[in-house]
Amino acid sequence: MEKIKILKAFTDIRTKQLYRVGQEVEVAEERVKEIEDNLETFGGGYFEVLDDTKPKVDETKPKNTAKKKG
């Protein structure tokens, strides 16, 4: 599954679902490519794939706040 953010409103021709600007939805990888190909006819740029692979900061680890001498 891929998470996408809607940049321009559109209706999915297969599901008839309306996607609104700013909405974030999860879509199968195959559907992302299919939707992208279909919307390319209308100029593209309707959504962006969000990168969920960014490493998240572990809040439980103490941060090094000691001052350096010198």
Phi and psi restraints in degrees (range 20) as a CNS / XPLOR table:
assign (resid 1 and name C) (resid 2 and name N)
       (resid 2 and name CA) (resid 2 and name C) 1.0 -115.4 20.0 2
assign (resid 2 and name N) (resid 2 and name CA)
       (resid 2 and name C) (resid 3 and name N) 1.0 142.2 20.0 2
assign (resid 2 and name C) (resid 3 and name N)
       (resid 3 and name CA) (resid 3 and name C) 1.0 -98.8 20.0 2
assign (resid 3 and name N) (resid 3 and name CA)
       (resid 3 and name C) (resid 4 and name N) 1.0 127.6 20.0 2
assign (resid 3 and name C) (resid 4 and name N)
       (resid 4 and name CA) (resid 4 and name C) 1.0 -122.3 20.0 2
assign (resid 4 and name N) (resid 4 and name CA)
       (resid 4 and name C) (resid 5 and name N) 1.0 151.1 20.0 2
assign (resid 4 and name C) (resid 5 and name N)
       (resid 5 and name CA) (resid 5 and name C) 1.0 -113.2 20.0 2
assign (resid 5 and name N) (resid 5 and name CA)
       (resid 5 and name C) (resid 6 and name N) 1.0 128.7 20.0 2
assign (resid 5 and name C) (resid 6 and name N)
       (resid 6 and name CA) (resid 6 and name C) 1.0 -79.9 20.0 2
assign (resid 6 and name N) (resid 6 and name CA)
       (resid 6 and name C) (resid 7 and name N) 1.0 126.5 20.0 2
assign (resid 6 and name C) (resid 7 and name N)
       (resid 7 and name CA) (resid 7 and name C) 1.0 -103.5 20.0 2
assign (resid 7 and name N) (resid 7 and name CA)
       (resid 7 and name C) (resid 8 and name N) 1.0 -29.3 20.0 2
assign (resid 7 and name C) (resid 8 and name N)
       (resid 8 and name CA) (resid 8 and name C) 1.0 -135.1 20.0 2
assign (resid 8 and name N) (resid 8 and name CA)
       (resid 8 and name C) (resid 9 and name N) 1.0 135.9 20.0 2
assign (resid 8 and name C) (resid 9 and name N)
       (resid 9 and name CA) (resid 9 and name C) 1.0 -64.3 20.0 2
assign (resid 9 and name N) (resid 9 and name CA)
       (resid 9 and name C) (resid 10 and name N) 1.0 141.9 20.0 2
assign (resid 9 and name C) (resid 10 and name N)
       (resid 10 and name CA) (resid 10 and name C) 1.0 -157.7 20.0 2
assign (resid 10 and name N) (resid 10 and name CA)
       (resid 10 and name C) (resid 11 and name N) 1.0 162.5 20.0 2
assign (resid 10 and name C) (resid 11 and name N)
       (resid 11 and name CA) (resid 11 and name C) 1.0 -109.8 20.0 2
assign (resid 11 and name N) (resid 11 and name CA)
       (resid 11 and name C) (resid 12 and name N) 1.0 129.1 20.0 2
assign (resid 11 and name C) (resid 12 and name N)
       (resid 12 and name CA) (resid 12 and name C) 1.0 -69.4 20.0 2
assign (resid 12 and name N) (resid 12 and name CA)
       (resid 12 and name C) (resid 13 and name N) 1.0 123.3 20.0 2
assign (resid 12 and name C) (resid 13 and name N)
       (resid 13 and name CA) (resid 13 and name C) 1.0 -70.1 20.0 2
assign (resid 13 and name N) (resid 13 and name CA)
       (resid 13 and name C) (resid 14 and name N) 1.0 -23.9 20.0 2
assign (resid 13 and name C) (resid 14 and name N)
       (resid 14 and name CA) (resid 14 and name C) 1.0 -82.9 20.0 2
assign (resid 14 and name N) (resid 14 and name CA)
       (resid 14 and name C) (resid 15 and name N) 1.0 -47.1 20.0 2
assign (resid 14 and name C) (resid 15 and name N)
       (resid 15 and name CA) (resid 15 and name C) 1.0 -97.1 20.0 2
assign (resid 15 and name N) (resid 15 and name CA)
       (resid 15 and name C) (resid 16 and name N) 1.0 -11.4 20.0 2
assign (resid 15 and name C) (resid 16 and name N)
       (resid 16 and name CA) (resid 16 and name C) 1.0 62.7 20.0 2
assign (resid 16 and name N) (resid 16 and name CA)
       (resid 16 and name C) (resid 17 and name N) 1.0 20.0 20.0 2
assign (resid 16 and name C) (resid 17 and name N)
       (resid 17 and name CA) (resid 17 and name C) 1.0 -85.6 20.0 2
assign (resid 17 and name N) (resid 17 and name CA)
       (resid 17 and name C) (resid 18 and name N) 1.0 135.8 20.0 2
assign (resid 17 and name C) (resid 18 and name N)
       (resid 18 and name CA) (resid 18 and name C) 1.0 -88.3 20.0 2
assign (resid 18 and name N) (resid 18 and name CA)
       (resid 18 and name C) (resid 19 and name N) 1.0 126.0 20.0 2
assign (resid 18 and name C) (resid 19 and name N)
       (resid 19 and name CA) (resid 19 and name C) 1.0 -104.7 20.0 2
assign (resid 19 and name N) (resid 19 and name CA)
       (resid 19 and name C) (resid 20 and name N) 1.0 129.3 20.0 2
assign (resid 19 and name C) (resid 20 and name N)
       (resid 20 and name CA) (resid 20 and name C) 1.0 -104.5 20.0 2
assign (resid 20 and name N) (resid 20 and name CA)
       (resid 20 and name C) (resid 21 and name N) 1.0 155.5 20.0 2
assign (resid 20 and name C) (resid 21 and name N)
       (resid 21 and name CA) (resid 21 and name C) 1.0 -58.0 20.0 2
assign (resid 21 and name N) (resid 21 and name CA)
       (resid 21 and name C) (resid 22 and name N) 1.0 133.2 20.0 2
assign (resid 21 and name C) (resid 22 and name N)
       (resid 22 and name CA) (resid 22 and name C) 1.0 90.3 20.0 2
assign (resid 22 and name N) (resid 22 and name CA)
       (resid 22 and name C) (resid 23 and name N) 1.0 -13.2 20.0 2
assign (resid 22 and name C) (resid 23 and name N)
       (resid 23 and name CA) (resid 23 and name C) 1.0 -71.1 20.0 2
assign (resid 23 and name N) (resid 23 and name CA)
       (resid 23 and name C) (resid 24 and name N) 1.0 140.4 20.0 2
assign (resid 23 and name C) (resid 24 and name N)
       (resid 24 and name CA) (resid 24 and name C) 1.0 -115.5 20.0 2
assign (resid 24 and name N) (resid 24 and name CA)
       (resid 24 and name C) (resid 25 and name N) 1.0 124.7 20.0 2
assign (resid 24 and name C) (resid 25 and name N)
       (resid 25 and name CA) (resid 25 and name C) 1.0 -134.6 20.0 2
assign (resid 25 and name N) (resid 25 and name CA)
       (resid 25 and name C) (resid 26 and name N) 1.0 155.5 20.0 2
assign (resid 25 and name C) (resid 26 and name N)
       (resid 26 and name CA) (resid 26 and name C) 1.0 -100.1 20.0 2
assign (resid 26 and name N) (resid 26 and name CA)
       (resid 26 and name C) (resid 27 and name N) 1.0 131.7 20.0 2
assign (resid 26 and name C) (resid 27 and name N)
       (resid 27 and name CA) (resid 27 and name C) 1.0 -135.6 20.0 2
assign (resid 27 and name N) (resid 27 and name CA)
       (resid 27 and name C) (resid 28 and name N) 1.0 144.5 20.0 2
assign (resid 27 and name C) (resid 28 and name N)
       (resid 28 and name CA) (resid 28 and name C) 1.0 -59.5 20.0 2
assign (resid 28 and name N) (resid 28 and name CA)
       (resid 28 and name C) (resid 29 and name N) 1.0 146.1 20.0 2
assign (resid 28 and name C) (resid 29 and name N)
       (resid 29 and name CA) (resid 29 and name C) 1.0 -55.7 20.0 2
assign (resid 29 and name N) (resid 29 and name CA)
       (resid 29 and name C) (resid 30 and name N) 1.0 -39.6 20.0 2
assign (resid 29 and name C) (resid 30 and name N)
       (resid 30 and name CA) (resid 30 and name C) 1.0 -64.3 20.0 2
assign (resid 30 and name N) (resid 30 and name CA)
       (resid 30 and name C) (resid 31 and name N) 1.0 -37.9 20.0 2
assign (resid 30 and name C) (resid 31 and name N)
       (resid 31 and name CA) (resid 31 and name C) 1.0 -70.1 20.0 2
assign (resid 31 and name N) (resid 31 and name CA)
       (resid 31 and name C) (resid 32 and name N) 1.0 -34.4 20.0 2
assign (resid 31 and name C) (resid 32 and name N)
       (resid 32 and name CA) (resid 32 and name C) 1.0 -58.2 20.0 2
assign (resid 32 and name N) (resid 32 and name CA)
       (resid 32 and name C) (resid 33 and name N) 1.0 -47.9 20.0 2
assign (resid 32 and name C) (resid 33 and name N)
       (resid 33 and name CA) (resid 33 and name C) 1.0 -63.6 20.0 2
assign (resid 33 and name N) (resid 33 and name CA)
       (resid 33 and name C) (resid 34 and name N) 1.0 -43.4 20.0 2
assign (resid 33 and name C) (resid 34 and name N)
       (resid 34 and name CA) (resid 34 and name C) 1.0 -63.2 20.0 2
assign (resid 34 and name N) (resid 34 and name CA)
       (resid 34 and name C) (resid 35 and name N) 1.0 -46.1 20.0 2
assign (resid 34 and name C) (resid 35 and name N)
       (resid 35 and name CA) (resid 35 and name C) 1.0 -63.6 20.0 2
assign (resid 35 and name N) (resid 35 and name CA)
       (resid 35 and name C) (resid 36 and name N) 1.0 -43.5 20.0 2
assign (resid 35 and name C) (resid 36 and name N)
       (resid 36 and name CA) (resid 36 and name C) 1.0 -59.5 20.0 2
assign (resid 36 and name N) (resid 36 and name CA)
       (resid 36 and name C) (resid 37 and name N) 1.0 -45.3 20.0 2
assign (resid 36 and name C) (resid 37 and name N)
       (resid 37 and name CA) (resid 37 and name C) 1.0 -63.1 20.0 2
assign (resid 37 and name N) (resid 37 and name CA)
       (resid 37 and name C) (resid 38 and name N) 1.0 -42.3 20.0 2
assign (resid 37 and name C) (resid 38 and name N)
       (resid 38 and name CA) (resid 38 and name C) 1.0 -65.1 20.0 2
assign (resid 38 and name N) (resid 38 and name CA)
       (resid 38 and name C) (resid 39 and name N) 1.0 -40.0 20.0 2
assign (resid 38 and name C) (resid 39 and name N)
       (resid 39 and name CA) (resid 39 and name C) 1.0 -80.7 20.0 2
assign (resid 39 and name N) (resid 39 and name CA)
       (resid 39 and name C) (resid 40 and name N) 1.0 -15.0 20.0 2
assign (resid 39 and name C) (resid 40 and name N)
       (resid 40 and name CA) (resid 40 and name C) 1.0 -59.3 20.0 2
assign (resid 40 and name N) (resid 40 and name CA)
       (resid 40 and name C) (resid 41 and name N) 1.0 -32.2 20.0 2
assign (resid 40 and name C) (resid 41 and name N)
       (resid 41 and name CA) (resid 41 and name C) 1.0 -58.1 20.0 2
assign (resid 41 and name N) (resid 41 and name CA)
       (resid 41 and name C) (resid 42 and name N) 1.0 -31.1 20.0 2
assign (resid 41 and name C) (resid 42 and name N)
       (resid 42 and name CA) (resid 42 and name C) 1.0 -100.0 20.0 2
assign (resid 42 and name N) (resid 42 and name CA)
       (resid 42 and name C) (resid 43 and name N) 1.0 16.9 20.0 2
assign (resid 42 and name C) (resid 43 and name N)
       (resid 43 and name CA) (resid 43 and name C) 1.0 104.4 20.0 2
assign (resid 43 and name N) (resid 43 and name CA)
       (resid 43 and name C) (resid 44 and name N) 1.0 -9.1 20.0 2
assign (resid 43 and name C) (resid 44 and name N)
       (resid 44 and name CA) (resid 44 and name C) 1.0 67.0 20.0 2
assign (resid 44 and name N) (resid 44 and name CA)
       (resid 44 and name C) (resid 45 and name N) 1.0 -169.7 20.0 2
assign (resid 44 and name C) (resid 45 and name N)
       (resid 45 and name CA) (resid 45 and name C) 1.0 74.0 20.0 2
assign (resid 45 and name N) (resid 45 and name CA)
       (resid 45 and name C) (resid 46 and name N) 1.0 23.3 20.0 2
assign (resid 45 and name C) (resid 46 and name N)
       (resid 46 and name CA) (resid 46 and name C) 1.0 -83.4 20.0 2
assign (resid 46 and name N) (resid 46 and name CA)
       (resid 46 and name C) (resid 47 and name N) 1.0 -22.1 20.0 2
assign (resid 46 and name C) (resid 47 and name N)
       (resid 47 and name CA) (resid 47 and name C) 1.0 -155.4 20.0 2
assign (resid 47 and name N) (resid 47 and name CA)
       (resid 47 and name C) (resid 48 and name N) 1.0 166.0 20.0 2
assign (resid 47 and name C) (resid 48 and name N)
       (resid 48 and name CA) (resid 48 and name C) 1.0 -129.7 20.0 2
assign (resid 48 and name N) (resid 48 and name CA)
       (resid 48 and name C) (resid 49 and name N) 1.0 144.9 20.0 2
assign (resid 48 and name C) (resid 49 and name N)
       (resid 49 and name CA) (resid 49 and name C) 1.0 -82.8 20.0 2
assign (resid 49 and name N) (resid 49 and name CA)
       (resid 49 and name C) (resid 50 and name N) 1.0 127.3 20.0 2
assign (resid 49 and name C) (resid 50 and name N)
       (resid 50 and name CA) (resid 50 and name C) 1.0 -84.6 20.0 2
assign (resid 50 and name N) (resid 50 and name CA)
       (resid 50 and name C) (resid 51 and name N) 1.0 141.5 20.0 2
assign (resid 50 and name C) (resid 51 and name N)
       (resid 51 and name CA) (resid 51 and name C) 1.0 -90.3 20.0 2
assign (resid 51 and name N) (resid 51 and name CA)
       (resid 51 and name C) (resid 52 and name N) 1.0 103.5 20.0 2
assign (resid 51 and name C) (resid 52 and name N)
       (resid 52 and name CA) (resid 52 and name C) 1.0 -89.8 20.0 2
assign (resid 52 and name N) (resid 52 and name CA)
       (resid 52 and name C) (resid 53 and name N) 1.0 2.9 20.0 2
assign (resid 52 and name C) (resid 53 and name N)
       (resid 53 and name CA) (resid 53 and name C) 1.0 -91.7 20.0 2
assign (resid 53 and name N) (resid 53 and name CA)
       (resid 53 and name C) (resid 54 and name N) 1.0 4.8 20.0 2
assign (resid 53 and name C) (resid 54 and name N)
       (resid 54 and name CA) (resid 54 and name C) 1.0 -65.0 20.0 2
assign (resid 54 and name N) (resid 54 and name CA)
       (resid 54 and name C) (resid 55 and name N) 1.0 134.0 20.0 2
assign (resid 54 and name C) (resid 55 and name N)
       (resid 55 and name CA) (resid 55 and name C) 1.0 -67.5 20.0 2
assign (resid 55 and name N) (resid 55 and name CA)
       (resid 55 and name C) (resid 56 and name N) 1.0 133.0 20.0 2
assign (resid 55 and name C) (resid 56 and name N)
       (resid 56 and name CA) (resid 56 and name C) 1.0 -88.7 20.0 2
assign (resid 56 and name N) (resid 56 and name CA)
       (resid 56 and name C) (resid 57 and name N) 1.0 143.2 20.0 2
assign (resid 56 and name C) (resid 57 and name N)
       (resid 57 and name CA) (resid 57 and name C) 1.0 -72.9 20.0 2
assign (resid 57 and name N) (resid 57 and name CA)
       (resid 57 and name C) (resid 58 and name N) 1.0 131.1 20.0 2
assign (resid 57 and name C) (resid 58 and name N)
       (resid 58 and name CA) (resid 58 and name C) 1.0 -83.0 20.0 2
assign (resid 58 and name N) (resid 58 and name CA)
       (resid 58 and name C) (resid 59 and name N) 1.0 108.3 20.0 2
assign (resid 58 and name C) (resid 59 and name N)
       (resid 59 and name CA) (resid 59 and name C) 1.0 -72.6 20.0 2
assign (resid 59 and name N) (resid 59 and name CA)
       (resid 59 and name C) (resid 60 and name N) 1.0 -14.4 20.0 2
assign (resid 59 and name C) (resid 60 and name N)
       (resid 60 and name CA) (resid 60 and name C) 1.0 -82.1 20.0 2
assign (resid 60 and name N) (resid 60 and name CA)
       (resid 60 and name C) (resid 61 and name N) 1.0 -18.4 20.0 2
assign (resid 60 and name C) (resid 61 and name N)
       (resid 61 and name CA) (resid 61 and name C) 1.0 -79.8 20.0 2
assign (resid 61 and name N) (resid 61 and name CA)
       (resid 61 and name C) (resid 62 and name N) 1.0 134.4 20.0 2
assign (resid 61 and name C) (resid 62 and name N)
       (resid 62 and name CA) (resid 62 and name C) 1.0 -70.3 20.0 2
assign (resid 62 and name N) (resid 62 and name CA)
       (resid 62 and name C) (resid 63 and name N) 1.0 142.9 20.0 2
assign (resid 62 and name C) (resid 63 and name N)
       (resid 63 and name CA) (resid 63 and name C) 1.0 -88.6 20.0 2
assign (resid 63 and name N) (resid 63 and name CA)
       (resid 63 and name C) (resid 64 and name N) 1.0 146.2 20.0 2
assign (resid 63 and name C) (resid 64 and name N)
       (resid 64 and name CA) (resid 64 and name C) 1.0 -79.7 20.0 2
assign (resid 64 and name N) (resid 64 and name CA)
       (resid 64 and name C) (resid 65 and name N) 1.0 104.7 20.0 2
assign (resid 64 and name C) (resid 65 and name N)
       (resid 65 and name CA) (resid 65 and name C) 1.0 -110.6 20.0 2
assign (resid 65 and name N) (resid 65 and name CA)
       (resid 65 and name C) (resid 66 and name N) 1.0 9.7 20.0 2
assign (resid 65 and name C) (resid 66 and name N)
       (resid 66 and name CA) (resid 66 and name C) 1.0 -67.9 20.0 2
assign (resid 66 and name N) (resid 66 and name CA)
       (resid 66 and name C) (resid 67 and name N) 1.0 141.0 20.0 2
assign (resid 66 and name C) (resid 67 and name N)
       (resid 67 and name CA) (resid 67 and name C) 1.0 -80.9 20.0 2
assign (resid 67 and name N) (resid 67 and name CA)
       (resid 67 and name C) (resid 68 and name N) 1.0 143.3 20.0 2
assign (resid 67 and name C) (resid 68 and name N)
       (resid 68 and name CA) (resid 68 and name C) 1.0 -85.4 20.0 2
assign (resid 68 and name N) (resid 68 and name CA)
       (resid 68 and name C) (resid 69 and name N) 1.0 140.5 20.0 2
assign (resid 68 and name C) (resid 69 and name N)
       (resid 69 and name CA) (resid 69 and name C) 1.0 -86.0 20.0 2
assign (resid 69 and name N) (resid 69 and name CA)
       (resid 69 and name C) (resid 70 and name N) 1.0 142.9 20.0 2
